[in-house]
């Protein structure tokens, strides 16, 4: 192994010791490297001549020189209730590295065993949930959505009790930062003002260095405004793509605006504004149409934690950025999806008319917008065929064509632009389920094939047309819970 193309850091350990506990991974037995992200590894400066060399790291049986595993401590609001007993209950931050391009990466081994923050858990991750996170983090990266990434995945034979007996796996999740809103809640409610200020200064220096030249009284406000703005823009992207996160607890909110912690997620099939993808979310707190509001609520939790070191007026001023940023981003995203390059005041009505149509006729979200993108080259059939009521489709298409007459781009230019924002391929839950079933039988080739498709979601890929098919009846509204 030649881990000399990157620099090793331990910046998180510059925080007060109360923010972490040193823990050694608990080894897995008969571990096997089942998926390795060569493209990402190269970007990170990782030697990939033999991915098997990294199996021991994933299995927790060995550490490279310089690795110093810690479990991070944080708290957070879960389904609206504050929980002081959170932290890395099954994951360890092994080290941080800086690649040849200067980009820094946290290496976080998920499923590494028990920590002081495991509560009643066993510290393990199961194969099913590990595959789901690997698939979706890479799918989101392919879509151009800010996200954590998956470097590699290891499976093992160790039994793990969930609803049934499953087998263990680990995921090497990498990200520019693993700091969460919940870190600030922990600092504020359990460590005091000095800890909040230390965490804030650490975060700005590491991830927002462009703010360091600002005077302190302005720096903190500008930082919070940027965090709020990034969060709002991220959720606007989710909404435009029909992505449901499922567990938007404040401890699952990244301070740098990444999509973080993939559990019971879903991409919409038939459009349903109130879709609840998490079986455990019985009240629908994190339903698709509530995600924008929950994003704001989480920003409020963050702002409340910053009260010891920030002026109340500055907190309110920063929070006001959320609604403006979300609305502007969502409108821009939907104009792009609809091919409207010449803004009109009436565009919001066109957008609402579109979503009302999708809701009323239970039309597939992704197939509709992709079909709309190819109107010039393929005609109206890909859109009309999604409707039982063709008359309703024709009436909407007539209104849409009237709006397009105000556009100045050629049909070909509009089609290319729309195809670049309306994916043909998304990670439908039934596709993930098929891959999981094969992996449980020891075959990971279907997983690799699906990953290859998801890395180019906007391309036509005629050889992979089956991956763009509507889900079969059994594949709609699959029951996904928080169990992992």
C-alpha angles and dihedrals in degrees: 000000000000110000094167101104091083138048122243122229138172101195095148089063089062086078119089112286091248088076094067148016125215110240132170118225117256107237124243122217127238091003120189131195103234105167131018124182102222095175093053092043091056090051089052093049094249122154107239105175089119117015089192087074087074096052094094091053091053092045093051092238096115142019129207119240106276097029111127108176120214134175111224121230121219139135133211152164113285115194087342097309122108113240116192094185101073132117140116097324096169106010137075132202101226099183143311124250137192116216131215090272092055093252114140124219135194113216109213119180109208116203094026096140139263124339133178086271098054092100103184095344129108096228093239135118122213127231093248097057093039091057091047092054093045092051098045099043089053092043090054091048089053090051090053095247118142106255148146113263138223117236099178144336132218127196128201141180097243110127117237124192116226124134082323136001110290134168127257129250138168132218126205099218115191128192141157086249139003093197111128136191084253092065089065092046089054092049094048100043101036110021107034140227097315091055092049091052092046091051092046094050090046092051094048094046093049104036108015103037091150087075097055093092091059119097111258096250090056097033096066093047093048090048093053091046089054093048091049091047094049090049093050093048092048093054091045087058091050091052093048091052095043093244120160116197097193101203111049095169114155090247087061094056116101117223090220096049101258124146100255137192110012111213126134095001128152141182111224117259108179104020113259117162091201096048114149111200097180114078088201092058096084094164094051093237091150099038116145095259092048097054096092092053093045089052088058092046090054090050087053089053089052093048091050090054090053094054093101092063105027136065114252092234090054091051091052092045091053093048091054087066090070100070094042093047094045095047093046093047095045092049091048092048093050093046087054092048091050094043095243106150095159105067117226127184089234092060093096088059090051090051094049090045088054095051092045088054093050092047096046094049099033092235122180107260100213097039091049096055093041090050089049089053093058098046093117095053103030105026128224099308097092088057100037093048090063090065130076087196101058091178091063090050092049093050092051092045090053091054090046093050089052089055091048090059087074091060122099101199121098118255090250093052092048092048093051092048094048094047088054092061103029108069123217092201126049132164100263113191093240090058090052090049093052090051092048092052092053092046091052085059091051099260114122097166093094089054091053091048091051091048090053090054094046093053088068103037096154096051122093095234096185090191089061099046092128090068090062094054122120112263119265116248092262090053097058120099095359114194107253121174137181090260110122 
